[in-house]
Amino acid sequence: MCLAMPSKVVDVLNDDMAIIELGGVKKTISLGLVEDVTPGDYVIVHVGYALSKIDEDEALKTIALFEEMTKNESVAP
């Protein structure tokens, strides 16, 4: 199973590349499929590619849901 996660764009690089951050981890990804991305934007990332831009409120809600699921997994018997 694969997930596409919302991630914050930290820096836009040359050649349609960017640095994103999710959960304290930074990674270089491709922006080749998305236009008009600037630092501070949120994008949906899957296997190293930004698939689309996402509204910041929606991105933060989704990230919070994943964090909540992770917390609940560690508490389960």
C-alpha positions in Angstrom: 0.0 0.0 0.0 1.2 3.5 -0.8 0.2 6.8 0.7 0.5 10.3 -0.8 1.2 12.7 2.1 0.8 16.4 2.3 4.2 18.1 2.9 5.4 21.6 3.3 7.7 23.1 0.6 10.8 24.5 2.3 12.7 25.6 -0.8 12.2 25.6 -4.5 15.3 24.5 -6.4 16.4 24.6 -10.1 15.2 22.0 -12.6 11.6 21.6 -11.1 12.9 20.3 -7.8 12.1 21.3 -4.3 12.9 20.5 -0.7 9.9 19.4 1.4 9.5 18.7 5.1 7.2 16.3 6.8 7.5 15.3 10.5 11.0 16.9 10.8 12.3 15.0 7.8 13.5 16.9 4.7 13.6 15.4 1.3 14.2 16.6 -2.3 11.3 15.9 -4.6 10.2 16.7 -8.2 7.8 19.5 -9.0 7.6 18.5 -12.6 3.9 17.7 -12.3 2.8 20.8 -10.5 3.0 24.5 -11.4 3.4 27.7 -9.4 4.8 26.2 -6.2 6.5 28.5 -3.7 8.1 28.0 -0.3 5.4 27.7 2.3 3.0 25.9 0.0 1.8 22.4 0.8 1.9 19.7 -1.8 0.7 16.1 -2.0 3.8 13.9 -2.4 4.0 10.3 -3.6 7.2 8.4 -4.4 9.2 11.6 -4.8 6.8 13.6 -6.9 4.5 16.5 -6.0 1.1 15.5 -7.4 -0.8 18.6 -6.6 -0.9 21.7 -4.3 -3.2 21.5 -1.3 -4.8 24.1 0.9 -2.8 24.7 4.1 -5.8 24.1 6.4 -6.5 20.7 4.7 -2.9 19.7 4.8 -2.6 20.5 8.5 -5.8 18.6 9.2 -4.6 15.5 7.3 -1.2 15.6 9.0 -2.9 15.9 12.4 -5.1 12.8 11.6 -2.0 10.7 10.7 -0.3 11.8 13.9 -3.4 10.8 15.9 -3.5 7.4 14.2 0.2 6.9 15.0 -0.4 7.7 18.7 -3.3 5.3 18.9 -1.3 2.5 17.3 1.3 2.6 20.0 -1.4 2.4 22.7 -3.2 -0.5 21.3 -2.9 -3.8 23.2 
